[in-house]
Amino acid sequence: MDTIVFFEIEEWEKDFIQKSYPDKKVLFTVNKAHEKNPSDLFNASVISTFIYSTLDEATLSKFPNLKLIATRSTGFDHIDLNFCKQKGIVVANVPNYGAHTVAQHTFALILAISRKLIPTIEQTRRGHFSLEGLRGFDLAGKTIGVVGAGNIGRKVINIALSFEMKVLVNTKNPPSDNVQENVRYVSFDELISSSDIVTLHVPHTKETHHLINMENVKKFKKGSILINTARGPLIETQAILEGLETGILKSAGLDVLEEECSLKEERELLTEEFLKKCDIKAQLLNHVLLDRDDVIYTSHNAFNSDEALMQILHVTVNNISSFFQGKTENLVTNGS
């Protein structure tokens, strides 16, 4: 009987995984794969880890029967792919997760700003029911600029259209034909200068580092709103403050800040390992943005939904089940 071992597992994940393999031997451990482990774990033909297991040659050599690594992450730089290729070990990952979740959180921030939800709630909790200073604005007819049209960006576009907004998109590979009404693909400069709301949905790379900075923040449409649910370093922090102080920006809705620790996977935020190496609270306590009434900050929570976290497990379980059926899904390397 094939043995599947899940490393770095959390208690809430076990039941779903166990029920997914009624005819397999499934073992669980909170340990990382490279740590000292019981000998029976090394008989596995399939292992599943998160990013904190170092799957190098020394570790993988301990698994003589290993056929598949199903990492519960998008990234796979913790895995020695060359060794896997040499040994014919298949590697599968979770290419993306939480697209609906992050897109919806993006609009939660937009709506919180447009309807002044935070001051309204705080005021009514104090027993003050005056509407003075609480007038919001409609999204219908406004122009939203979506930077990045990947899995998340496309869902943001669809939500925006349901609010009857006009959509400007800047993306690496725009379609040759614009097939959606009220959606126009434009340059980055045109997007930031013409949008009432700008929202970012691109990865953090050398090219996108400080995509919004002290220079180009001056090009934003006066009184516009900036939303970031992607990665903090996409925006130079001082540029946000400059935009708000000068009135170029009316408000900012942020789920991420530049000062956060280096983060590869949102799922890391829920692990004890990440909390050990990164004291987010200490880094953010004195951040001037957090004290401003024109900034909403949600502490990197956009990804965090039951559905998004279950999607990781569903994809991982499916990757393993497909492998046993002679298929390879979400393949990183086939070892050939």
N, C-alpha and C positions, 0 to 999 in steps of 0.2 A: 504493500500500500504506500502511495506517495505521501510524504510528510511535508507539510507547509508550516513554516515558522514565521511568526510575526514578531519582529523586534520593535522596541520603542513604543509599545502598545499602551493605550489607556483603557481603563476599565469599561467606559461606555462603548468602546468599539467592539468588545469581545463578542457580545451576543449576536450582533448582525453577521459578523464574520463566521462564527461557528455554525450558524444556521445555513450559511451559503455553501458549506462543504460537508454535507451529511455523510458522504462516502470517503472522506479523506481524514487523515490524522492531522489535526491542527494544534499547534503548540504556540503559546504566548509567553512573552517576557518583556519586562520594562527595560531590560538591558539593551545596550547597543551591540551590534554584531561583532565589533572588534574587541569587546570586553571579554573577561573570563566568563564562560557560559557552561552549563551542563553539557556533557558529551553527546547526549541524544539529540541536541539541537543541530549538531553538525552533520547529521544523517539526512538533512532536508534536501529535497529536490527543488523546492521553491522557497525563497525567502522574500519577505517584504519588510522594508525599513523606511525610516524617515531620514532626513538629511544629516543627522548627527552620527550615524553609523559610517565609519570609514571603511569602505569596501575596496581596499587595495589588494595587491597580490598576496600579501602576508595573511590577510583575513580570509580572502576567498579560497586560498589554498587549503583551508581547514574544512571546506565543504566538498568532499570528493564526488558527491552525487548531484551537485547543483546544476540545474538546467535553466532556471528562470529567476531573475531578480525583478520584483515588482515594487518599485519605489513609490511611496505615497507622497510624491512631490512632483512639481513641474521640473525643477532642476535636477541634474544628475551628475554634477561635478564631484560628488562624493564617491563616485563609482569609477573604478579603473576599467574603462571601456576597451582598452587595448588587450588587457588580460582576458576580459570576457570574450573578446573576438577570438583570441588564441584557443580558448577552452570551449568555445561553442556555447557560451552562456548567453541566453537571450535576456535583454534588458527592456523593460516597459515602464512608462511613467504616466503621470496624470497631466496631460498637456495644458489643461486649463480648468478652472472651477470658479464658481461664484459669480459668473458674468451677470446673471439676473440680479443677484444680491447687491453687487457694487453699483450697477446702473440704477437700481431703485434707491440706494442710499444717496447717490448723486442727486436725485430729485428730492429726496427727503431734505437735504441741505438747501437746495434751491427753494423749496416750498417754505422751509423754516424762515428763510430770509425774506421771501416775497410776501409772506403773510405775517411776518413779525411774531412768530410763534413763541420764541423764548421770552421776550419782554411781556407778551400777553399773558403767558402762563405765570411768570414770576409776579406780575402785578395782581392778577386775580387771587393768587395764593396769599397775598398780603391783605386781601379784602378790598382792593381798589378796583372798581368796575368802570371807571372812566375809559373812553375810547381815544382820548387825546394822545397823539403820538403813536398810535397803533395802526395807522392807515397803510395798507399794503398795495400791491399792484398785481395785475393779471399777467399770466404768462402768455396767453393767446395774443398773437400778433408780434410778440417779441422775437428777437433774433438770438439764437444760441449758437455759439461757435464750439464745435466738437473737434478737439485735437486728438487724432488717432481713431481710426475706424476698424479696430479689431473686434474681438468678441464682445467686449464691454461697450466700446464706442458705438457699435451698430445698434445695440439695445438702447443706449441713451438716445440715439437718433429716433428710433421708433417711439420711445416714450414722448420725446419732444413733439413729434408729429401728432400724437394723440392729444396733446395740449394745444394744438393748432399754432405751433410756433414755426418760425422760419429757421432753417438750419443751414449753417455754413460748416463745411468740413475741410480740415487739412489733414491729409494722411499720406503715408509713404508711397502707397500704390493706389492712386485714385482710379476708379473704373473709367473705361474709355467713353462710355455712354452714361449720362445721368438719368437713371430710370425712375427716381422717386421725385414726386412733385414736392416743391418747397424745400428741396435739398440741393445745395450747390457746392461744388468742390473748388476751393480757392487757395491762394497762397497764405502762408502763416501771417504775414503782415496785414493782408486784407481781412483775415479773420479777426485778429485782435482789434483792429481799428473800426470794425463794422458791427461787432457783436454786443448785445446787451448783457449777455452772460457768456463767459468763456469757461469751458470745462476740459480738463486734461485726462487723457486715457492712453498714454504711451508708456513704455518701460523706461527705466533709468539707464541710460548708456552714456558713453562719452559725448555722443552727438546731442543727446537731449539734456545733458547736465546744464542747469540754469537756463533752460529753454526760455523762461521768462526771467528777465534780469533788469538791472537798474536802467539800462539803455532803452529796451523796447517797452517797458511798462509805460513810458511816456506816450506810446502810440495807441494805447487802449482808448476806446470810446469813453468819453467823460461820463462818470456815473455808472460804469459797468460793474459787474459782479464776477469775481474769480472763484472757481471751484476746483479743488484738487483732491481726488480720491485715489490717485495713482501712487506716486512716490514723492517724498518731500523734496529731494534735491533737484526736482524739475524746476523749482522756483527759488530764486535767490531771496532769502528771507527779507533782506533790506528793501527789496523791490516791492514786496507786499506793503510794508510800512510806508514807503514813499508814496505808493499809489493811494493809500488810505488817507495819509496826512494832506496830500495835495488835492484830494477830491476826485482824482482820476478814477479811483475805485470807490464804489459806494459801500461795498461789503465784500467779505471773503468767507467762503465755507470750506473748511479744511478738515480732512480726515488724516492728513499726514503733515509732518513738519521736517524741515531740513536737518534739524538737530537730532532726529531719531537715530538709534543705532543702525548699523548695517543690517539690512534685512533681505533675505533671499525669497522667503516664502511667508505669506501672511499666516499660515498655519503655525509658524514658529512662535507667534505671539501667545499661543495657548499652552506652550510647553514650559516646564520648569527650567529646562536648559537655557532657553532664551532669557528668562528672568534673572538667572544667575549671572549672565554675562552682560546684561544691559539693564541698568536702573533708569528706566524711562522717566519715572516720576522726578528723580533728581535732575535730569537733564532739562525737563520742561517747566519745573516749578517757577523759575524766574524769567520765563520767556515773556517778553512784553506783549506779544500777540494775544496771549491768553487772558489778559486783563482788559482787552478792548471790547466795547459793546458792539462794534461793527464787524466782529469776527466770531464765527461759530466754529468750534473745534471738537471733534468727536473721537479723539484718541485711537486712531487706526482701527476703527470698528466696522468699516464698510463691508468687509468680507465675511463678517461673523454672523452667519445664520445657520439654523439646523440643516437647511437644504444644502448649503454650500459645503459644509463639513461632511454630510452624508454622501455628497457627490464624489468626494475623494475616495470614500470607501467603496461606493458603487463601481467607480471606474477601476479601482485596484482589483476588486473581486472579479470583475468582468475580464480584466487583463489576464488573470490567473486561469479562470474558467475557459477562456478562449484558447489559451495555450494548451490546456489539457485536451481540447477538442481539435488540436492540430492547426490552430490559427494563431496569428500574431497581431495583436492590436496595440496601438500606441507604442510602436516599436522604436527604441532608441538605437539598438544595434542588433543584428541577427547572428552575429558571431561568424559570419561566412568570410 
